[in-house]
């Protein structure tokens, strides 16, 4: 043994032996990596060794300089487990390593003093013990911890070339991931509730999410983080849908019934932008959905990895935040009028689950309502006897809501229009009675309001609409047809494609936008101006001689969103085939410019309602007679941009007739004389009108 040690000591003076690389410890691996966030602390090697690549200043007794692959024993003996033959076989390995790492070569190291050679066996034994100690430790102490990922140099090795930029990117990305998760948890699903204060809160869901990810093992943590990230992405999309629906329909998106409306939205884009625009918009939406889901999932996974690498800090932080939330929630602490400790996200999900449950159970509820019809067994000759011989027109004015009459910014002009209409009607011998109906929808969904008014059922969603239109439930219009005394027609300029539901409403003939003889331009969404639609009804049906009485359902669409550009009334004899409206449209406003200002939107909405009212009262003055009965109403309130936060769903309803007996039958309704209902006038839900109307004009009232 002594001769071997001496031989080895002599060899060391000329060339330091190379030895196989030891397994790196967790800290050494962390110091050498340049990977994911959390690895930027520059951890130095433990056990008293200087950091890799540093120059050794400990003197000859300290052995080889740091940076070499292995540390030989003092006195030049190779590390334990490597014999002299193996050491001599690779004389240049250590020199190569030293050169590659910038450490001082072994040949420059002063020879070990002779006195040290006597203690070499003891030192070799001690070094051997120190090298062999890790192998005697439990496997868990020698395995590289899961918190240390493999080195990732980045594309083209940019992370190693630009370490400061890499660190900034890592830290910044982690911060953005955390901010994204908090934003998703805190953002309201209504645009009018998004404020700075709404984001300065502590969501309990974030605390639970952190705690869950900390207690899970590695694989389960990654899977759970990805799944929860996708869930956050889905709720983000749902909240965006809620925002859009509240801006349009003043209600959140219905997960059970509203999917069909997305198809209607695509049709709207096609009509507005053409087929290419529709395709591009749909592709853009799909890409956006995928991006949102991917980004949210990656954000949660990144945060999970950061917490795992900094587990002690993450655990302490989670505990502190949990205690802070409990204290703030218990005390009801607020900042800027907003509660600091919130569980809003959990409540949002709970409400959504309840909405779905209610929606799924709504079909059974509606089925029972559908079976109840007070007039189902009434003989045809006893139906609507008080209107025999009359031409009855049920006319819907798009978006004609209570806001048009009550809003101070619009009321003066609308009042003037209604007064002018009253004057026209009185000059022609007509009288009117007006009240209020509460629509099942607001902002949009006209067909739901029409079917509610005509069927006598509360049609609040698409499922109910499909159910009732495929049933044998009689409508107000179909009861007219059932008597056999009226020809029933529909003037529906807003219909531009097949409308199979028209048969359900009991209409003998339907005139859509392509059958009214109109050759003029569209006015944004509106295919045919109201004045032309009424003139077409006069030419096609009402003006014919030797005809049967007519029951007509007329839908006036000029006051449909976006209310720009708007037609205006012209001489009735000048309407022709409608080409005169090209000039009128050219003189009108640009919807893109109008919708930059809520004030301008309300102004244009008011003008559109005035145009519809003027067209209707002028038609009655011009073509109405003793047998003409007009019932006109709004279908729903306009969008929230116009209503300015009003939650009312009321719409005006008016009955106009020259024959006083017609209005006498509704004298007990308490309606207001004229075209403007009183503010405190009776308010009925729209589904009540059918039965009350049929009762008033049935034989019981005769």
ZIGIWO-V310966 format. One record per residue. RES is the residue in three letters. PSI is psi in degrees with one decimal (NA if undefined). Layout:
# ZIGIWO-V310966
<<RES;PSI> <RES;PSI>>
This chain:
# ZIGIWO-V310966
<<UNK;-41.7> <UNK;-42.3> <UNK;-37.7> <UNK;-39.5> <UNK;-41.4> <UNK;-42.2> <UNK;-41.8> <UNK;-39.3> <UNK;-38.6> <UNK;-36.6> <UNK;-31.0> <UNK;-28.2> <UNK;-23.5> <UNK;-39.3> <UNK;130.8> <UNK;131.1> <UNK;148.3> <UNK;141.4> <UNK;159.2> <UNK;146.5> <UNK;134.8> <UNK;159.0> <UNK;138.0> <UNK;144.0> <UNK;169.0> <UNK;-41.2> <UNK;-37.8> <UNK;-39.9> <UNK;-41.4> <UNK;-34.5> <UNK;-29.2> <UNK;-10.6> <UNK;159.0> <UNK;54.0> <UNK;-122.5> <UNK;174.4> <UNK;148.6> <UNK;-6.0> <UNK;16.3> <UNK;11.8> <UNK;-12.3> <UNK;52.3> <UNK;131.0> <UNK;160.5> <UNK;145.9> <UNK;-176.8> <UNK;17.6> <UNK;3.5> <UNK;145.6> <UNK;162.9> <UNK;153.5> <UNK;137.8> <UNK;-4.3> <UNK;152.8> <UNK;133.8> <UNK;128.0> <UNK;20.9> <UNK;-7.3> <UNK;175.0> <UNK;-29.8> <UNK;-17.8> <UNK;-8.5> <UNK;-163.9> <UNK;159.0> <UNK;155.7> <UNK;152.1> <UNK;-25.0> <UNK;161.0> <UNK;-41.1> <UNK;162.0> <UNK;112.9> <UNK;159.6> <UNK;154.1> <UNK;143.6> <UNK;0.5> <UNK;-1.2> <UNK;137.5> <UNK;158.8> <UNK;155.9> <UNK;141.6> <UNK;-1.4> <UNK;120.1> <UNK;171.5> <UNK;-32.0> <UNK;-41.5> <UNK;-37.1> <UNK;-40.4> <UNK;-21.4> <UNK;-22.8> <UNK;68.9> <UNK;-21.8> <UNK;-1.6> <UNK;-43.8> <UNK;-35.6> <UNK;-40.4> <UNK;-42.9> <UNK;-44.5> <UNK;-41.5> <UNK;-39.0> <UNK;-24.6> <UNK;-5.7> <UNK;9.9> <UNK;161.1> <UNK;129.8> <UNK;155.0> <UNK;-30.8> <UNK;-21.2> <UNK;-4.7> <UNK;130.9> <UNK;147.4> <UNK;148.7> <UNK;133.9> <UNK;153.8> <UNK;-32.8> <UNK;-28.8> <UNK;-25.4> <UNK;-24.7> <UNK;-29.5> <UNK;3.6> <UNK;-45.0> <UNK;-42.0> <UNK;-43.2> <UNK;-38.1> <UNK;-40.2> <UNK;-42.5> <UNK;-43.5> <UNK;-39.2> <UNK;-41.2> <UNK;-40.0> <UNK;-33.7> <UNK;-32.7> <UNK;-10.0> <UNK;-44.2> <UNK;-35.3> <UNK;-21.9> <UNK;-10.5> <UNK;162.4> <UNK;152.6> <UNK;-32.5> <UNK;-22.4> <UNK;-18.0> <UNK;-14.7> <UNK;139.4> <UNK;125.6> <UNK;153.8> <UNK;-14.8> <UNK;-6.9> <UNK;101.7> <UNK;163.8> <UNK;155.9> <UNK;132.7> <UNK;103.9> <UNK;-10.4> <UNK;174.3> <UNK;128.0> <UNK;24.9> <UNK;25.4> <UNK;-28.2> <UNK;-35.5> <UNK;-30.5> <UNK;-31.0> <UNK;71.3> <UNK;-36.6> <UNK;-43.4> <UNK;-38.6> <UNK;-43.1> <UNK;-42.4> <UNK;-41.0> <UNK;-43.5> <UNK;-48.1> <UNK;-44.6> <UNK;-41.2> <UNK;-40.1> <UNK;-41.1> <UNK;-42.7> <UNK;-38.1> <UNK;-44.4> <UNK;-42.0> <UNK;-37.7> <UNK;-46.1> <UNK;-44.5> <UNK;-39.6> <UNK;-42.2> <UNK;-40.0> <UNK;-30.5> <UNK;-24.3> <UNK;130.7> <UNK;165.7> <UNK;20.4> <UNK;132.3> <UNK;-34.0> <UNK;-7.1> <UNK;2.7> <UNK;110.2> <UNK;170.3> <UNK;-39.6> <UNK;-29.2> <UNK;-18.3> <UNK;-3.8> <UNK;54.5> <UNK;164.2> <UNK;108.2> <UNK;130.7> <UNK;-25.6> <UNK;-32.4> <UNK;-38.3> <UNK;-45.9> <UNK;-38.6> <UNK;-44.8> <UNK;-44.3> <UNK;-41.1> <UNK;-45.3> <UNK;-27.3> <UNK;-31.3> <UNK;-14.3> <UNK;148.0> <UNK;172.6> <UNK;-57.0> <UNK;-45.8> <UNK;-34.7> <UNK;-45.0> <UNK;-42.9> <UNK;-45.7> <UNK;-41.5> <UNK;-42.6> <UNK;-43.6> <UNK;-45.3> <UNK;-34.1> <UNK;-41.4> <UNK;-40.0> <UNK;-43.4> <UNK;-38.7> <UNK;-41.4> <UNK;-41.9> <UNK;-30.1> <UNK;-45.5> <UNK;-42.0> <UNK;-39.9> <UNK;-36.5> <UNK;-40.2> <UNK;-40.5> <UNK;-43.9> <UNK;-45.6> <UNK;-42.9> <UNK;-37.0> <UNK;-33.1> <UNK;-24.1> <UNK;-47.6> <UNK;-0.2> <UNK;34.9> <UNK;159.9> <UNK;167.0> <UNK;133.8> <UNK;114.5> <UNK;-16.7> <UNK;-42.4> <UNK;-17.6> <UNK;-0.2> <UNK;-32.8> <UNK;-25.2> <UNK;-22.1> <UNK;-34.6> <UNK;-39.8> <UNK;-36.3> <UNK;-39.6> <UNK;-39.3> <UNK;-38.0> <UNK;-42.1> <UNK;-38.4> <UNK;-42.9> <UNK;-33.1> <UNK;-39.7> <UNK;-7.3> <UNK;171.1> <UNK;-45.1> <UNK;-42.7> <UNK;-38.7> <UNK;-45.6> <UNK;-45.7> <UNK;-40.1> <UNK;-42.5> <UNK;-43.0> <UNK;-43.5> <UNK;-39.9> <UNK;-42.8> <UNK;-45.3> <UNK;-42.0> <UNK;-40.5> <UNK;-45.9> <UNK;-43.1> <UNK;-43.6> <UNK;-45.2> <UNK;-43.0> <UNK;-45.6> <UNK;-42.7> <UNK;-39.0> <UNK;-45.3> <UNK;-35.0> <UNK;-44.4> <UNK;-40.1> <UNK;-41.3> <UNK;-44.8> <UNK;-37.8> <UNK;-41.8> <UNK;-40.4> <UNK;-43.6> <UNK;-36.2> <UNK;-37.1> <UNK;-22.1> <UNK;50.5> <UNK;-48.2> <UNK;-45.7> <UNK;-41.6> <UNK;-40.8> <UNK;-46.3> <UNK;-42.5> <UNK;-43.0> <UNK;-42.3> <UNK;-43.5> <UNK;-45.6> <UNK;-37.9> <UNK;-44.9> <UNK;-41.3> <UNK;-40.5> <UNK;-44.1> <UNK;-42.9> <UNK;-48.0> <UNK;-40.1> <UNK;-41.0> <UNK;-41.4> <UNK;-11.4> <UNK;35.2> <UNK;139.9> <UNK;157.2> <UNK;118.0> <UNK;31.1> <UNK;4.5> <UNK;134.0> <UNK;130.4> <UNK;-48.7> <UNK;115.1> <UNK;149.0> <UNK;33.4> <UNK;-37.4> <UNK;-43.9> <UNK;-39.4> <UNK;-37.2> <UNK;-46.3> <UNK;-39.9> <UNK;-41.8> <UNK;-38.9> <UNK;-43.0> <UNK;-40.9> <UNK;-39.6> <UNK;-41.6> <UNK;-43.4> <UNK;-42.1> <UNK;-41.0> <UNK;-41.3> <UNK;-29.7> <UNK;-8.1> <UNK;-30.7> <UNK;-42.3> <UNK;-39.5> <UNK;-46.2> <UNK;-32.7> <UNK;-39.6> <UNK;-38.7> <UNK;-35.6> <UNK;-29.1> <UNK;-11.0> <UNK;116.6> <UNK;112.9> <UNK;-19.9> <UNK;9.0> <UNK;-34.6> <UNK;9.5> <UNK;129.0> <UNK;145.9> <UNK;-34.3> <UNK;-4.3> <UNK;10.8> <UNK;130.3> <UNK;38.0> <UNK;-26.8> <UNK;-4.1> <UNK;9.6> <UNK;132.7> <UNK;-2.5> <UNK;148.4> <UNK;116.4> <UNK;126.1> <UNK;117.9> <UNK;109.6> <UNK;125.7> <UNK;128.5> <UNK;117.0> <UNK;128.0> <UNK;19.8> <UNK;94.0> <UNK;175.0> <UNK;-29.1> <UNK;-30.3> <UNK;-29.5> <UNK;-35.0> <UNK;-27.5> <UNK;125.8> <UNK;-29.5> <UNK;-22.3> <UNK;-23.5> <UNK;-44.4> <UNK;-46.6> <UNK;-40.8> <UNK;-40.8> <UNK;-43.1> <UNK;-40.6> <UNK;-43.0> <UNK;-37.6> <UNK;-40.5> <UNK;-39.5> <UNK;-41.8> <UNK;-42.5> <UNK;-42.0> <UNK;-47.9> <UNK;-42.4> <UNK;-37.0> <UNK;-24.5> <UNK;5.6> <UNK;12.6> <UNK;155.6> <UNK;163.5> <UNK;154.4> <UNK;137.6> <UNK;148.3> <UNK;-163.0> <UNK;141.8> <UNK;146.0> <UNK;117.8> <UNK;150.8> <UNK;-11.1> <UNK;167.3> <UNK;145.3> <UNK;-40.9> <UNK;-177.4> <UNK;39.0> <UNK;-40.2> <UNK;-29.1> <UNK;-38.6> <UNK;-42.9> <UNK;-47.0> <UNK;-31.3> <UNK;-47.8> <UNK;-41.0> <UNK;-30.4> <UNK;-21.0> <UNK;18.7> <UNK;152.1> <UNK;97.1> <UNK;92.0> <UNK;-7.6> <UNK;171.1> <UNK;-32.6> <UNK;-43.1> <UNK;-38.3> <UNK;-45.6> <UNK;-36.8> <UNK;-46.0> <UNK;-36.0> <UNK;-8.9> <UNK;11.4> <UNK;-178.3> <UNK;17.9> <UNK;128.2> <UNK;143.5> <UNK;171.4> <UNK;-41.6> <UNK;-37.8> <UNK;-26.5> <UNK;-34.4> <UNK;-43.6> <UNK;-36.3> <UNK;-30.5> <UNK;-26.9> <UNK;3.4> <UNK;-7.7> <UNK;145.2> <UNK;128.0> <UNK;127.9> <UNK;158.8> <UNK;129.5> <UNK;101.5> <UNK;76.4> <UNK;-18.2> <UNK;-9.7> <UNK;123.4> <UNK;6.2> <UNK;-176.9> <UNK;138.0> <UNK;78.7> <UNK;-24.2> <UNK;-16.1> <UNK;-32.2> <UNK;-35.5> <UNK;-35.5> <UNK;3.8> <UNK;39.0> <UNK;127.1> <UNK;-34.9> <UNK;141.6> <UNK;128.0> <UNK;106.3> <UNK;-168.2> <UNK;-23.4> <UNK;-2.7> <UNK;21.6> <UNK;-0.3> <UNK;17.7> <UNK;127.8> <UNK;12.3> <UNK;-171.6> <UNK;161.5> <UNK;150.4> <UNK;87.8> <UNK;-117.8> <UNK;-28.0> <UNK;117.3> <UNK;-34.5> <UNK;128.6> <UNK;150.6> <UNK;-43.8> <UNK;-40.5> <UNK;-39.0> <UNK;-42.7> <UNK;-37.6> <UNK;-37.5> <UNK;-40.5> <UNK;-39.8> <UNK;-44.3> <UNK;-39.8> <UNK;-28.5> <UNK;-62.0> <UNK;-32.6> <UNK;-2.5> <UNK;147.5> <UNK;157.1> <UNK;50.5> <UNK;167.0> <UNK;162.4> <UNK;150.0> <UNK;137.2> <UNK;119.0> <UNK;135.5> <UNK;116.7> <UNK;129.1> <UNK;111.7> <UNK;126.6> <UNK;1.1> <UNK;-22.3> <UNK;24.6> <UNK;141.7> <UNK;132.6> <UNK;10.0> <UNK;33.2> <UNK;129.7> <UNK;164.8> <UNK;139.9> <UNK;165.3> <UNK;158.4> <UNK;142.9> <UNK;179.7> <UNK;135.3> <UNK;-30.4> <UNK;-14.7> <UNK;-1.1> <UNK;-40.0> <UNK;-130.9> <UNK;7.2> <UNK;-5.2> <UNK;-18.0> <UNK;-21.1> <UNK;-11.1> <UNK;-43.5> <UNK;-39.3> <UNK;-40.8> <UNK;-40.6> <UNK;-32.8> <UNK;-9.2> <UNK;-177.1> <UNK;164.0> <UNK;122.5> <UNK;-33.1> <UNK;-40.3> <UNK;-39.2> <UNK;-42.6> <UNK;6.2> <UNK;-14.5> <UNK;123.6> <UNK;-33.7> <UNK;-42.1> <UNK;-35.8> <UNK;-46.4> <UNK;-36.8> <UNK;-45.8> <UNK;-35.2> <UNK;-46.4> <UNK;-41.9> <UNK;-38.1> <UNK;-41.7> <UNK;-41.4> <UNK;-41.1> <UNK;-44.4> <UNK;-43.5> <UNK;-42.7> <UNK;-43.8> <UNK;-41.6> <UNK;-46.7> <UNK;-33.4> <UNK;-39.9> <UNK;-44.1> <UNK;-42.4> <UNK;-35.5> <UNK;-41.4> <UNK;-9.2> <UNK;154.2> <UNK;-168.1> <UNK;-25.0> <UNK;9.9> <UNK;127.1> <UNK;121.9> <UNK;125.8> <UNK;114.0> <UNK;149.9> <UNK;163.1> <UNK;152.6> <UNK;-32.9> <UNK;168.2> <UNK;157.6> <UNK;-178.3> <UNK;159.8> <UNK;-24.8> <UNK;-31.8> <UNK;-41.8> <UNK;-16.5> <UNK;45.4> <UNK;-4.3> <UNK;136.1> <UNK;0.2> <UNK;142.8> <UNK;16.4> <UNK;145.6> <UNK;148.1> <UNK;148.8> <UNK;138.3> <UNK;141.0> <UNK;127.8> <UNK;132.7> <UNK;153.2> <UNK;-32.5> <UNK;116.8> <UNK;-25.4> <UNK;-29.6> <UNK;-45.3> <UNK;-25.2> <UNK;-30.2> <UNK;-18.1> <UNK;20.0> <UNK;-26.4> <UNK;4.1> <UNK;-18.8> <UNK;19.9> <UNK;160.3> <UNK;141.1> <UNK;136.8> <UNK;-171.9> <UNK;-10.8> <UNK;116.3> <UNK;147.6> <UNK;150.6> <UNK;-33.7> <UNK;19.0> <UNK;165.2> <UNK;141.4> <UNK;114.9> <UNK;152.1> <UNK;146.8> <UNK;-29.1> <UNK;-11.8> <UNK;-16.1> <UNK;-42.8> <UNK;-53.6> <UNK;-36.7> <UNK;-38.0> <UNK;-45.4> <UNK;-32.1> <UNK;-44.0> <UNK;-36.5> <UNK;15.9> <UNK;-179.9> <UNK;-23.3> <UNK;-30.8> <UNK;-4.3> <UNK;NA>>
